Amino acid sequence: MTLVFLEAADDELSRQALTLAESLGGEVRAVTVDGPYAPAAWAAAIVEAAGDDDIVGPGSDRGNEVLAHVSAQLDLPFAANVSEVRGDELTRIRWGGTLLEEARLRADRKLLTAAPFAFAASVESTQAQVLAPSLDGAVAVVDHVAPDTGGKVSLADAKVVVSGGRGVGSAEGFAILEELAALLDAAVGCSRVVTSAGWRPHSDQVGQTGTKVSPDLYVACGISGATQHIAGCKGAKALLAINADREATIFTHADYAVIGDLHEIVPAITAELRKVRGS
């Protein structure tokens, strides 16, 4: 038997986890958890409910964290971001989707999370047993405080993102990106090297260890195209890359490419937009 942990019965990634659980064969039962988020306490409730069953969860941040706690409590190996299971052999998606890992899970029980969008959701929703974990002494999320964006568009919600990398040159160099973003009602993002240099705050970082974005248009200015950054922006419907290095990796992912100095090209785009709009 397999127990599948759902963040919510109608959540897309949770329904994909249900598809993975069904692919293991045998009976599948679903649980969800009520109350404030407390990963260790949630994991304890899932462990108790599962008995000796295999356990599958969604490949979300929360699903992976809860299953990691389940793994620690059961002292069993845990495989995250699984895209296929063949007995005790499985395929995992690694490095932001750039690597497929063939692995063998050496355990009597399977603890897995489904790689996002590797499975078709088999049902719209499902009935799930609701668990109410004990929060006595548990570390739990008690409140969410939204960041002060100063009225600016957030990275996660933006339809357009104008992002800068090492090629911008300095914190002051982002002024031309800010100007273009204002015209496009866009958010301003950056690569990890920019936050490491202290030019922009971490909240602006796009990438595997930053914010994952899926705008209609992603404008990458002076960004080389490291794997970790591509993992954060690969959800964009269209990617425009501006870079002076014609060999930059970003161009292999771009829908549109402009080879040249971003300090000349970005202001030229801004000027043309102002002319078209008559402003």
PyRosetta script that sets phi, psi and omega in degrees:
from pyrosetta import init, pose_from_sequence

init()
pose = pose_from_sequence("MTLVFLEAADDELSRQALTLAESLGGEVRAVTVDGPYAPAAWAAAIVEAAGDDDIVGPGSDRGNEVLAHVSAQLDLPFAANVSEVRGDELTRIRWGGTLLEEARLRADRKLLTAAPFAFAASVESTQAQVLAPSLDGAVAVVDHVAPDTGGKVSLADAKVVVSGGRGVGSAEGFAILEELAALLDAAVGCSRVVTSAGWRPHSDQVGQTGTKVSPDLYVACGISGATQHIAGCKGAKALLAINADREATIFTHADYAVIGDLHEIVPAITAELRKVRGS")
pose.set_psi(1, 156.7)
pose.set_omega(1, 179.7)
pose.set_phi(2, -130.6)
pose.set_psi(2, 132.4)
pose.set_omega(2, 173.3)
pose.set_phi(3, -102.7)
pose.set_psi(3, 129.2)
pose.set_omega(3, 179.7)
pose.set_phi(4, -113.1)
pose.set_psi(4, 128.3)
pose.set_omega(4, 178.3)
pose.set_phi(5, -89.8)
pose.set_psi(5, 123.7)
pose.set_omega(5, 179.0)
pose.set_phi(6, -110.1)
pose.set_psi(6, 131.6)
pose.set_omega(6, 172.5)
pose.set_phi(7, -64.9)
pose.set_psi(7, -38.6)
pose.set_omega(7, 174.6)
pose.set_phi(8, -156.4)
pose.set_psi(8, 149.3)
pose.set_omega(8, -174.4)
pose.set_phi(9, -62.1)
pose.set_psi(9, -27.9)
pose.set_omega(9, -177.4)
pose.set_phi(10, -109.7)
pose.set_psi(10, 14.3)
pose.set_omega(10, 179.3)
pose.set_phi(11, -76.1)
pose.set_psi(11, 135.1)
pose.set_omega(11, -174.7)
pose.set_phi(12, -59.2)
pose.set_psi(12, -50.3)
pose.set_omega(12, -178.5)
pose.set_phi(13, -66.3)
pose.set_psi(13, -33.0)
pose.set_omega(13, 177.2)
pose.set_phi(14, -66.3)
pose.set_psi(14, -39.5)
pose.set_omega(14, 178.9)
pose.set_phi(15, -68.6)
pose.set_psi(15, -29.8)
pose.set_omega(15, 174.0)
pose.set_phi(16, -69.0)
pose.set_psi(16, -36.8)
pose.set_omega(16, 175.6)
pose.set_phi(17, -62.5)
pose.set_psi(17, -36.3)
pose.set_omega(17, 177.5)
pose.set_phi(18, -63.3)
pose.set_psi(18, -38.8)
pose.set_omega(18, 176.8)
pose.set_phi(19, -62.5)
pose.set_psi(19, -43.4)
pose.set_omega(19, 176.9)
pose.set_phi(20, -61.0)
pose.set_psi(20, -44.7)
pose.set_omega(20, -179.8)
pose.set_phi(21, -60.2)
pose.set_psi(21, -41.4)
pose.set_omega(21, -179.8)
pose.set_phi(22, -66.5)
pose.set_psi(22, -30.4)
pose.set_omega(22, 179.9)
pose.set_phi(23, -69.5)
pose.set_psi(23, -16.4)
pose.set_omega(23, 178.8)
pose.set_phi(24, -76.5)
pose.set_psi(24, -15.8)
pose.set_omega(24, -179.7)
pose.set_phi(25, 86.9)
pose.set_psi(25, 159.6)
pose.set_omega(25, 179.8)
pose.set_phi(26, 83.9)
pose.set_psi(26, -175.6)
pose.set_omega(26, -177.2)
pose.set_phi(27, -75.7)
pose.set_psi(27, 142.3)
pose.set_omega(27, 178.8)
pose.set_phi(28, -122.2)
pose.set_psi(28, 133.0)
pose.set_omega(28, 172.9)
pose.set_phi(29, -128.4)
pose.set_psi(29, 147.2)
pose.set_omega(29, -172.8)
pose.set_phi(30, -114.4)
pose.set_psi(30, 145.6)
pose.set_omega(30, 174.3)
pose.set_phi(31, -133.6)
pose.set_psi(31, 153.6)
pose.set_omega(31, 169.8)
pose.set_phi(32, -134.9)
pose.set_psi(32, 168.3)
pose.set_omega(32, -173.4)
pose.set_phi(33, -122.3)
pose.set_psi(33, 136.9)
pose.set_omega(33, 179.4)
pose.set_phi(34, -105.0)
pose.set_psi(34, 146.4)
pose.set_omega(34, 176.1)
pose.set_phi(35, 110.5)
pose.set_psi(35, 177.3)
pose.set_omega(35, -178.7)
pose.set_phi(36, -62.8)
pose.set_psi(36, 150.5)
pose.set_omega(36, -176.5)
pose.set_phi(37, -69.2)
pose.set_psi(37, 119.8)
pose.set_omega(37, 178.8)
pose.set_phi(38, -143.5)
pose.set_psi(38, 89.6)
pose.set_omega(38, -167.9)
pose.set_phi(39, -54.9)
pose.set_psi(39, -42.9)
pose.set_omega(39, -179.3)
pose.set_phi(40, -66.9)
pose.set_psi(40, -41.5)
pose.set_omega(40, 179.4)
pose.set_phi(41, -68.2)
pose.set_psi(41, -40.6)
pose.set_omega(41, 176.6)
pose.set_phi(42, -60.7)
pose.set_psi(42, -43.7)
pose.set_omega(42, -179.6)
pose.set_phi(43, -61.3)
pose.set_psi(43, -41.5)
pose.set_omega(43, 179.9)
pose.set_phi(44, -61.9)
pose.set_psi(44, -40.4)
pose.set_omega(44, 178.7)
pose.set_phi(45, -66.2)
pose.set_psi(45, -39.0)
pose.set_omega(45, 178.7)
pose.set_phi(46, -67.4)
pose.set_psi(46, -42.5)
pose.set_omega(46, 177.8)
pose.set_phi(47, -58.2)
pose.set_psi(47, -44.6)
pose.set_omega(47, 180.0)
pose.set_phi(48, -64.7)
pose.set_psi(48, -41.6)
pose.set_omega(48, -178.1)
pose.set_phi(49, -70.8)
pose.set_psi(49, -29.4)
pose.set_omega(49, -174.2)
pose.set_phi(50, -75.9)
pose.set_psi(50, -29.9)
pose.set_omega(50, -174.2)
pose.set_phi(51, 63.2)
pose.set_psi(51, -121.1)
pose.set_omega(51, 179.4)
pose.set_phi(52, -103.0)
pose.set_psi(52, 11.7)
pose.set_omega(52, -176.2)
pose.set_phi(53, -74.1)
pose.set_psi(53, 157.9)
pose.set_omega(53, 166.2)
pose.set_phi(54, -65.3)
pose.set_psi(54, 155.3)
pose.set_omega(54, -178.9)
pose.set_phi(55, -129.5)
pose.set_psi(55, 129.0)
pose.set_omega(55, -180.0)
pose.set_phi(56, -125.7)
pose.set_psi(56, 142.3)
pose.set_omega(56, 178.1)
pose.set_phi(57, -137.1)
pose.set_psi(57, 171.0)
pose.set_omega(57, 178.5)
pose.set_phi(58, -74.3)
pose.set_psi(58, 151.8)
pose.set_omega(58, 179.9)
pose.set_phi(59, -84.9)
pose.set_psi(59, 39.7)
pose.set_omega(59, 175.9)
pose.set_phi(60, -91.7)
pose.set_psi(60, 171.2)
pose.set_omega(60, 176.7)
pose.set_phi(61, -57.8)
pose.set_psi(61, -43.8)
pose.set_omega(61, -178.7)
pose.set_phi(62, -69.1)
pose.set_psi(62, -43.5)
pose.set_omega(62, 179.7)
pose.set_phi(63, -60.5)
pose.set_psi(63, -43.8)
pose.set_omega(63, 179.7)
pose.set_phi(64, -67.0)
pose.set_psi(64, -37.3)
pose.set_omega(64, -179.8)
pose.set_phi(65, -68.3)
pose.set_psi(65, -44.0)
pose.set_omega(65, -179.6)
pose.set_phi(66, -64.5)
pose.set_psi(66, -43.9)
pose.set_omega(66, 179.8)
pose.set_phi(67, -66.9)
pose.set_psi(67, -30.2)
pose.set_omega(67, 174.7)
pose.set_phi(68, -64.0)
pose.set_psi(68, -40.3)
pose.set_omega(68, 176.3)
pose.set_phi(69, -67.0)
pose.set_psi(69, -38.8)
pose.set_omega(69, 176.0)
pose.set_phi(70, -59.3)
pose.set_psi(70, -45.2)
pose.set_omega(70, 179.1)
pose.set_phi(71, -57.9)
pose.set_psi(71, -44.8)
pose.set_omega(71, -179.5)
pose.set_phi(72, -65.6)
pose.set_psi(72, -40.5)
pose.set_omega(72, -178.4)
pose.set_phi(73, -69.7)
pose.set_psi(73, -32.5)
pose.set_omega(73, 179.4)
pose.set_phi(74, -92.8)
pose.set_psi(74, -8.8)
pose.set_omega(74, -176.2)
pose.set_phi(75, 55.1)
pose.set_psi(75, 47.8)
pose.set_omega(75, 178.9)
pose.set_phi(76, -126.4)
pose.set_psi(76, 151.7)
pose.set_omega(76, 177.2)
pose.set_phi(77, -68.7)
pose.set_psi(77, 151.4)
pose.set_omega(77, -176.8)
pose.set_phi(78, -129.7)
pose.set_psi(78, 130.4)
pose.set_omega(78, 178.6)
pose.set_phi(79, -111.4)
pose.set_psi(79, 117.6)
pose.set_omega(79, -179.9)
pose.set_phi(80, -97.7)
pose.set_psi(80, 155.9)
pose.set_omega(80, 174.4)
pose.set_phi(81, 57.4)
pose.set_psi(81, 49.6)
pose.set_omega(81, -179.4)
pose.set_phi(82, -84.0)
pose.set_psi(82, 134.8)
pose.set_omega(82, 178.4)
pose.set_phi(83, -111.3)
pose.set_psi(83, -15.6)
pose.set_omega(83, 179.2)
pose.set_phi(84, -159.9)
pose.set_psi(84, 143.2)
pose.set_omega(84, 178.2)
pose.set_phi(85, -127.3)
pose.set_psi(85, 131.2)
pose.set_omega(85, 178.3)
pose.set_phi(86, -132.7)
pose.set_psi(86, 86.2)
pose.set_omega(86, -174.7)
pose.set_phi(87, 67.0)
pose.set_psi(87, -122.3)
pose.set_omega(87, 177.2)
pose.set_phi(88, -94.0)
pose.set_psi(88, 4.0)
pose.set_omega(88, 175.3)
pose.set_phi(89, -99.9)
pose.set_psi(89, 145.4)
pose.set_omega(89, -178.6)
pose.set_phi(90, -150.3)
pose.set_psi(90, 161.8)
pose.set_omega(90, 176.0)
pose.set_phi(91, -112.8)
pose.set_psi(91, 133.7)
pose.set_omega(91, 178.2)
pose.set_phi(92, -121.0)
pose.set_psi(92, 145.6)
pose.set_omega(92, 175.5)
pose.set_phi(93, -93.5)
pose.set_psi(93, 122.7)
pose.set_omega(93, -175.6)
pose.set_phi(94, -124.0)
pose.set_psi(94, 167.1)
pose.set_omega(94, 174.1)
pose.set_phi(95, 50.7)
pose.set_psi(95, 50.0)
pose.set_omega(95, 174.8)
pose.set_phi(96, 64.0)
pose.set_psi(96, 26.0)
pose.set_omega(96, 176.6)
pose.set_phi(97, 94.9)
pose.set_psi(97, 3.7)
pose.set_omega(97, -178.2)
pose.set_phi(98, -92.4)
pose.set_psi(98, -7.5)
pose.set_omega(98, -177.1)
pose.set_phi(99, -138.9)
pose.set_psi(99, 134.2)
pose.set_omega(99, 172.1)
pose.set_phi(100, -105.8)
pose.set_psi(100, 121.8)
pose.set_omega(100, -177.6)
pose.set_phi(101, -103.4)
pose.set_psi(101, 126.9)
pose.set_omega(101, 173.0)
pose.set_phi(102, -94.9)
pose.set_psi(102, 122.8)
pose.set_omega(102, -174.0)
pose.set_phi(103, -137.4)
pose.set_psi(103, 165.3)
pose.set_omega(103, 175.3)
pose.set_phi(104, -122.7)
pose.set_psi(104, 128.7)
pose.set_omega(104, -179.2)
pose.set_phi(105, -96.1)
pose.set_psi(105, 111.5)
pose.set_omega(105, -176.5)
pose.set_phi(106, -97.4)
pose.set_psi(106, 85.4)
pose.set_omega(106, -179.8)
pose.set_phi(107, -162.3)
pose.set_psi(107, 157.3)
pose.set_omega(107, 179.1)
pose.set_phi(108, -76.1)
pose.set_psi(108, -21.2)
pose.set_omega(108, -180.0)
pose.set_phi(109, -127.3)
pose.set_psi(109, 150.3)
pose.set_omega(109, 179.2)
pose.set_phi(110, -99.8)
pose.set_psi(110, 130.5)
pose.set_omega(110, 170.6)
pose.set_phi(111, -120.2)
pose.set_psi(111, 112.3)
pose.set_omega(111, -171.2)
pose.set_phi(112, -137.3)
pose.set_psi(112, 152.5)
pose.set_omega(112, 162.6)
pose.set_phi(113, -122.3)
pose.set_psi(113, 147.2)
pose.set_omega(113, -177.6)
pose.set_phi(114, -83.0)
pose.set_psi(114, 129.8)
pose.set_omega(114, 176.2)
pose.set_phi(115, -60.1)
pose.set_psi(115, 131.0)
pose.set_omega(115, -178.6)
pose.set_phi(116, -55.0)
pose.set_psi(116, 129.6)
pose.set_omega(116, 174.7)
pose.set_phi(117, 65.3)
pose.set_psi(117, 16.9)
pose.set_omega(117, 173.3)
pose.set_phi(118, -87.2)
pose.set_psi(118, -12.3)
pose.set_omega(118, -178.3)
pose.set_phi(119, -128.2)
pose.set_psi(119, 146.8)
pose.set_omega(119, 171.7)
pose.set_phi(120, -82.5)
pose.set_psi(120, 133.7)
pose.set_omega(120, 177.9)
pose.set_phi(121, -66.8)
pose.set_psi(121, 121.9)
pose.set_omega(121, -172.6)
pose.set_phi(122, -80.1)
pose.set_psi(122, -23.3)
pose.set_omega(122, -179.3)
pose.set_phi(123, -138.6)
pose.set_psi(123, 158.8)
pose.set_omega(123, 178.2)
pose.set_phi(124, -73.2)
pose.set_psi(124, -37.1)
pose.set_omega(124, 178.0)
pose.set_phi(125, -161.6)
pose.set_psi(125, 168.1)
pose.set_omega(125, -179.7)
pose.set_phi(126, -147.0)
pose.set_psi(126, 156.6)
pose.set_omega(126, 175.8)
pose.set_phi(127, -75.5)
pose.set_psi(127, 133.8)
pose.set_omega(127, -178.4)
pose.set_phi(128, -134.2)
pose.set_psi(128, 141.3)
pose.set_omega(128, 173.2)
pose.set_phi(129, -70.5)
pose.set_psi(129, 133.5)
pose.set_omega(129, -178.7)
pose.set_phi(130, -95.0)
pose.set_psi(130, 120.8)
pose.set_omega(130, 179.0)
pose.set_phi(131, -95.4)
pose.set_psi(131, 142.9)
pose.set_omega(131, 178.1)
pose.set_phi(132, -121.9)
pose.set_psi(132, 88.9)
pose.set_omega(132, -175.4)
pose.set_phi(133, -69.2)
pose.set_psi(133, 154.1)
pose.set_omega(133, 174.1)
pose.set_phi(134, -76.9)
pose.set_psi(134, 128.4)
pose.set_omega(134, -179.7)
pose.set_phi(135, -102.4)
pose.set_psi(135, 12.6)
pose.set_omega(135, -178.4)
pose.set_phi(136, -60.9)
pose.set_psi(136, 109.5)
pose.set_omega(136, 179.3)
pose.set_phi(137, 77.1)
pose.set_psi(137, 3.5)
pose.set_omega(137, -177.3)
pose.set_phi(138, -82.3)
pose.set_psi(138, 149.1)
pose.set_omega(138, 171.9)
pose.set_phi(139, -79.7)
pose.set_psi(139, 122.7)
pose.set_omega(139, -175.4)
pose.set_phi(140, -137.8)
pose.set_psi(140, 154.3)
pose.set_omega(140, 174.4)
pose.set_phi(141, -79.3)
pose.set_psi(141, 120.7)
pose.set_omega(141, -176.7)
pose.set_phi(142, -105.9)
pose.set_psi(142, -17.0)
pose.set_omega(142, -178.6)
pose.set_phi(143, -161.9)
pose.set_psi(143, 153.9)
pose.set_omega(143, 175.0)
pose.set_phi(144, -118.2)
pose.set_psi(144, 124.9)
pose.set_omega(144, 178.9)
pose.set_phi(145, -110.5)
pose.set_psi(145, 114.2)
pose.set_omega(145, -178.7)
pose.set_phi(146, -69.1)
pose.set_psi(146, 137.5)
pose.set_omega(146, 178.5)
pose.set_phi(147, -66.8)
pose.set_psi(147, 149.4)
pose.set_omega(147, 177.4)
pose.set_phi(148, -80.8)
pose.set_psi(148, 107.0)
pose.set_omega(148, -178.4)
pose.set_phi(149, -90.4)
pose.set_psi(149, -2.5)
pose.set_omega(149, -179.9)
pose.set_phi(150, 63.0)
pose.set_psi(150, 28.3)
pose.set_omega(150, -179.8)
pose.set_phi(151, 83.1)
pose.set_psi(151, -0.3)
pose.set_omega(151, -179.4)
pose.set_phi(152, -81.3)
pose.set_psi(152, 157.7)
pose.set_omega(152, 177.4)
pose.set_phi(153, -70.0)
pose.set_psi(153, 135.1)
pose.set_omega(153, 179.7)
pose.set_phi(154, -80.1)
pose.set_psi(154, 151.9)
pose.set_omega(154, 179.4)
pose.set_phi(155, -58.1)
pose.set_psi(155, -44.5)
pose.set_omega(155, -174.2)
pose.set_phi(156, -64.3)
pose.set_psi(156, -29.8)
pose.set_omega(156, -174.7)
pose.set_phi(157, -103.1)
pose.set_psi(157, -10.3)
pose.set_omega(157, -172.1)
pose.set_phi(158, -65.9)
pose.set_psi(158, 138.2)
pose.set_omega(158, 174.1)
pose.set_phi(159, -81.8)
pose.set_psi(159, -22.4)
pose.set_omega(159, 176.0)
pose.set_phi(160, -133.6)
pose.set_psi(160, 136.7)
pose.set_omega(160, 176.6)
pose.set_phi(161, -126.9)
pose.set_psi(161, 127.0)
pose.set_omega(161, 174.0)
pose.set_phi(162, -106.4)
pose.set_psi(162, 115.4)
pose.set_omega(162, -170.2)
pose.set_phi(163, -121.9)
pose.set_psi(163, 144.1)
pose.set_omega(163, -178.7)
pose.set_phi(164, -122.7)
pose.set_psi(164, 150.6)
pose.set_omega(164, 178.2)
pose.set_phi(165, -123.0)
pose.set_psi(165, -157.1)
pose.set_omega(165, -177.9)
pose.set_phi(166, -55.8)
pose.set_psi(166, -32.5)
pose.set_omega(166, -177.4)
pose.set_phi(167, -64.4)
pose.set_psi(167, -16.2)
pose.set_omega(167, 177.6)
pose.set_phi(168, -65.8)
pose.set_psi(168, -32.1)
pose.set_omega(168, 171.0)
pose.set_phi(169, 96.9)
pose.set_psi(169, -31.6)
pose.set_omega(169, -177.0)
pose.set_phi(170, -169.9)
pose.set_psi(170, 170.0)
pose.set_omega(170, 175.8)
pose.set_phi(171, -62.0)
pose.set_psi(171, -39.0)
pose.set_omega(171, -179.3)
pose.set_phi(172, -66.3)
pose.set_psi(172, -28.1)
pose.set_omega(172, -179.4)
pose.set_phi(173, -64.1)
pose.set_psi(173, -18.2)
pose.set_omega(173, -179.7)
pose.set_phi(174, -75.2)
pose.set_psi(174, -7.0)
pose.set_omega(174, -180.0)
pose.set_phi(175, -59.4)
pose.set_psi(175, -39.7)
pose.set_omega(175, -179.3)
pose.set_phi(176, -70.9)
pose.set_psi(176, -29.2)
pose.set_omega(176, 176.4)
pose.set_phi(177, -73.1)
pose.set_psi(177, -38.4)
pose.set_omega(177, 177.5)
pose.set_phi(178, -62.2)
pose.set_psi(178, -40.0)
pose.set_omega(178, -179.2)
pose.set_phi(179, -65.1)
pose.set_psi(179, -44.9)
pose.set_omega(179, 178.2)
pose.set_phi(180, -64.1)
pose.set_psi(180, -42.4)
pose.set_omega(180, -179.4)
pose.set_phi(181, -61.4)
pose.set_psi(181, -39.1)
pose.set_omega(181, 179.8)
pose.set_phi(182, -61.9)
pose.set_psi(182, -38.0)
pose.set_omega(182, 179.4)
pose.set_phi(183, -69.3)
pose.set_psi(183, -31.7)
pose.set_omega(183, -176.5)
pose.set_phi(184, -94.9)
pose.set_psi(184, 3.4)
pose.set_omega(184, -173.3)
pose.set_phi(185, 52.7)
pose.set_psi(185, 46.0)
pose.set_omega(185, -173.1)
pose.set_phi(186, -109.4)
pose.set_psi(186, 163.4)
pose.set_omega(186, 171.9)
pose.set_phi(187, -93.5)
pose.set_psi(187, 153.3)
pose.set_omega(187, 176.7)
pose.set_phi(188, -103.6)
pose.set_psi(188, 127.2)
pose.set_omega(188, 178.2)
pose.set_phi(189, -119.9)
pose.set_psi(189, -178.2)
pose.set_omega(189, 179.4)
pose.set_phi(190, -158.9)
pose.set_psi(190, 170.9)
pose.set_omega(190, 177.2)
pose.set_phi(191, -93.9)
pose.set_psi(191, 170.9)
pose.set_omega(191, -176.5)
pose.set_phi(192, -63.3)
pose.set_psi(192, -37.0)
pose.set_omega(192, -178.2)
pose.set_phi(193, -61.7)
pose.set_psi(193, -29.6)
pose.set_omega(193, 179.3)
pose.set_phi(194, -69.2)
pose.set_psi(194, -44.2)
pose.set_omega(194, 178.3)
pose.set_phi(195, -68.7)
pose.set_psi(195, -35.3)
pose.set_omega(195, 178.5)
pose.set_phi(196, -64.0)
pose.set_psi(196, -32.3)
pose.set_omega(196, 178.8)
pose.set_phi(197, -80.6)
pose.set_psi(197, -8.7)
pose.set_omega(197, 179.7)
pose.set_phi(198, 82.3)
pose.set_psi(198, 13.8)
pose.set_omega(198, -179.0)
pose.set_phi(199, -76.9)
pose.set_psi(199, -33.0)
pose.set_omega(199, -179.0)
pose.set_phi(200, -138.0)
pose.set_psi(200, 155.6)
pose.set_omega(200, 178.1)
pose.set_phi(201, -72.3)
pose.set_psi(201, 159.1)
pose.set_omega(201, -179.8)
pose.set_phi(202, -60.3)
pose.set_psi(202, -28.7)
pose.set_omega(202, -179.7)
pose.set_phi(203, -62.4)
pose.set_psi(203, -17.7)
pose.set_omega(203, 178.8)
pose.set_phi(204, -90.8)
pose.set_psi(204, -6.7)
pose.set_omega(204, -173.0)
pose.set_phi(205, -74.7)
pose.set_psi(205, 130.7)
pose.set_omega(205, 173.4)
pose.set_phi(206, -104.2)
pose.set_psi(206, 131.4)
pose.set_omega(206, 179.3)
pose.set_phi(207, 154.6)
pose.set_psi(207, -174.8)
pose.set_omega(207, -177.4)
pose.set_phi(208, -62.3)
pose.set_psi(208, -35.2)
pose.set_omega(208, 178.5)
pose.set_phi(209, -103.7)
pose.set_psi(209, 11.5)
pose.set_omega(209, 176.1)
pose.set_phi(210, -121.7)
pose.set_psi(210, -139.9)
pose.set_omega(210, 179.5)
pose.set_phi(211, -92.3)
pose.set_psi(211, 135.8)
pose.set_omega(211, 173.8)
pose.set_phi(212, -94.4)
pose.set_psi(212, 125.1)
pose.set_omega(212, -173.3)
pose.set_phi(213, -116.8)
pose.set_psi(213, 157.0)
pose.set_omega(213, 177.5)
pose.set_phi(214, -143.5)
pose.set_psi(214, 59.0)
pose.set_omega(214, -178.2)
pose.set_phi(215, -77.2)
pose.set_psi(215, 170.9)
pose.set_omega(215, 172.8)
pose.set_phi(216, -69.0)
pose.set_psi(216, -34.2)
pose.set_omega(216, -179.9)
pose.set_phi(217, -139.2)
pose.set_psi(217, 130.8)
pose.set_omega(217, 175.8)
pose.set_phi(218, -118.5)
pose.set_psi(218, 119.7)
pose.set_omega(218, -179.1)
pose.set_phi(219, -105.2)
pose.set_psi(219, 111.1)
pose.set_omega(219, -176.7)
pose.set_phi(220, -101.7)
pose.set_psi(220, 111.9)
pose.set_omega(220, -175.7)
pose.set_phi(221, -109.4)
pose.set_psi(221, 115.4)
pose.set_omega(221, 178.3)
pose.set_phi(222, 66.3)
pose.set_psi(222, 29.5)
pose.set_omega(222, 179.9)
pose.set_phi(223, -107.1)
pose.set_psi(223, 127.9)
pose.set_omega(223, -174.6)
pose.set_phi(224, -72.7)
pose.set_psi(224, -33.6)
pose.set_omega(224, 178.5)
pose.set_phi(225, 104.1)
pose.set_psi(225, 37.6)
pose.set_omega(225, 177.2)
pose.set_phi(226, -60.9)
pose.set_psi(226, 151.6)
pose.set_omega(226, -177.8)
pose.set_phi(227, -52.1)
pose.set_psi(227, -43.4)
pose.set_omega(227, -177.1)
pose.set_phi(228, -64.3)
pose.set_psi(228, -34.5)
pose.set_omega(228, 179.4)
pose.set_phi(229, -73.8)
pose.set_psi(229, -42.3)
pose.set_omega(229, 179.0)
pose.set_phi(230, -60.1)
pose.set_psi(230, -35.2)
pose.set_omega(230, 177.8)
pose.set_phi(231, -59.9)
pose.set_psi(231, -27.7)
pose.set_omega(231, -178.8)
pose.set_phi(232, -86.7)
pose.set_psi(232, -23.4)
pose.set_omega(232, -175.2)
pose.set_phi(233, -117.2)
pose.set_psi(233, 4.3)
pose.set_omega(233, -175.5)
pose.set_phi(234, -67.8)
pose.set_psi(234, -13.4)
pose.set_omega(234, 177.8)
pose.set_phi(235, -79.6)
pose.set_psi(235, -5.4)
pose.set_omega(235, -179.5)
pose.set_phi(236, -65.6)
pose.set_psi(236, 140.1)
pose.set_omega(236, 178.6)
pose.set_phi(237, -69.9)
pose.set_psi(237, -31.3)
pose.set_omega(237, 177.1)
pose.set_phi(238, -145.8)
pose.set_psi(238, 141.6)
pose.set_omega(238, -178.9)
pose.set_phi(239, -124.7)
pose.set_psi(239, 121.8)
pose.set_omega(239, 174.6)
pose.set_phi(240, -105.6)
pose.set_psi(240, 120.0)
pose.set_omega(240, -179.1)
pose.set_phi(241, -109.0)
pose.set_psi(241, 132.2)
pose.set_omega(241, 176.4)
pose.set_phi(242, -121.0)
pose.set_psi(242, 116.8)
pose.set_omega(242, -176.0)
pose.set_phi(243, -156.6)
pose.set_psi(243, 141.2)
pose.set_omega(243, 179.3)
pose.set_phi(244, -77.0)
pose.set_psi(244, -20.0)
pose.set_omega(244, -179.4)
pose.set_phi(245, -91.2)
pose.set_psi(245, 107.4)
pose.set_omega(245, -177.0)
pose.set_phi(246, -67.6)
pose.set_psi(246, -13.9)
pose.set_omega(246, 178.2)
pose.set_phi(247, -94.5)
pose.set_psi(247, 4.3)
pose.set_omega(247, -177.4)
pose.set_phi(248, -60.0)
pose.set_psi(248, 137.1)
pose.set_omega(248, -178.1)
pose.set_phi(249, -60.0)
pose.set_psi(249, -29.6)
pose.set_omega(249, -177.5)
pose.set_phi(250, -55.9)
pose.set_psi(250, -30.0)
pose.set_omega(250, -177.5)
pose.set_phi(251, -67.8)
pose.set_psi(251, -24.0)
pose.set_omega(251, 178.4)
pose.set_phi(252, -73.2)
pose.set_psi(252, -14.6)
pose.set_omega(252, 179.8)
pose.set_phi(253, -107.2)
pose.set_psi(253, -7.9)
pose.set_omega(253, -171.6)
pose.set_phi(254, -82.3)
pose.set_psi(254, 143.8)
pose.set_omega(254, 170.7)
pose.set_phi(255, -83.7)
pose.set_psi(255, -31.2)
pose.set_omega(255, 179.0)
pose.set_phi(256, -135.0)
pose.set_psi(256, 138.2)
pose.set_omega(256, -177.0)
pose.set_phi(257, -130.4)
pose.set_psi(257, 135.0)
pose.set_omega(257, 173.5)
pose.set_phi(258, -125.1)
pose.set_psi(258, 118.0)
pose.set_omega(258, -179.8)
pose.set_phi(259, -97.7)
pose.set_psi(259, 115.8)
pose.set_omega(259, -178.7)
pose.set_phi(260, 164.5)
pose.set_psi(260, -177.8)
pose.set_omega(260, -177.5)
pose.set_phi(261, -77.1)
pose.set_psi(261, 116.3)
pose.set_omega(261, -178.2)
pose.set_phi(262, -61.0)
pose.set_psi(262, -26.7)
pose.set_omega(262, -179.2)
pose.set_phi(263, -70.1)
pose.set_psi(263, -16.9)
pose.set_omega(263, 173.9)
pose.set_phi(264, -99.8)
pose.set_psi(264, -39.0)
pose.set_omega(264, -173.5)
pose.set_phi(265, -72.8)
pose.set_psi(265, -46.3)
pose.set_omega(265, -177.5)
pose.set_phi(266, -61.8)
pose.set_psi(266, -48.2)
pose.set_omega(266, 176.2)
pose.set_phi(267, -61.0)
pose.set_psi(267, -32.5)
pose.set_omega(267, 178.8)
pose.set_phi(268, -66.9)
pose.set_psi(268, -39.8)
pose.set_omega(268, 176.5)
pose.set_phi(269, -63.3)
pose.set_psi(269, -45.0)
pose.set_omega(269, 179.7)
pose.set_phi(270, -60.3)
pose.set_psi(270, -44.8)
pose.set_omega(270, -179.6)
pose.set_phi(271, -63.2)
pose.set_psi(271, -39.7)
pose.set_omega(271, -179.9)
pose.set_phi(272, -67.5)
pose.set_psi(272, -39.6)
pose.set_omega(272, 177.3)
pose.set_phi(273, -62.8)
pose.set_psi(273, -41.6)
pose.set_omega(273, 178.7)
pose.set_phi(274, -63.7)
pose.set_psi(274, -39.2)
pose.set_omega(274, -179.7)
pose.set_phi(275, -66.4)
pose.set_psi(275, -43.2)
pose.set_omega(275, -179.9)
pose.set_phi(276, -63.9)
pose.set_psi(276, -38.8)
pose.set_omega(276, -178.0)
pose.set_phi(277, -84.9)
pose.set_psi(277, -8.4)
pose.set_omega(277, -179.9)
pose.set_phi(278, 70.9)
pose.set_psi(278, 30.3)
pose.set_omega(278, -178.3)
pose.set_phi(279, -117.5)
pose.dump_pdb("model.pdb")
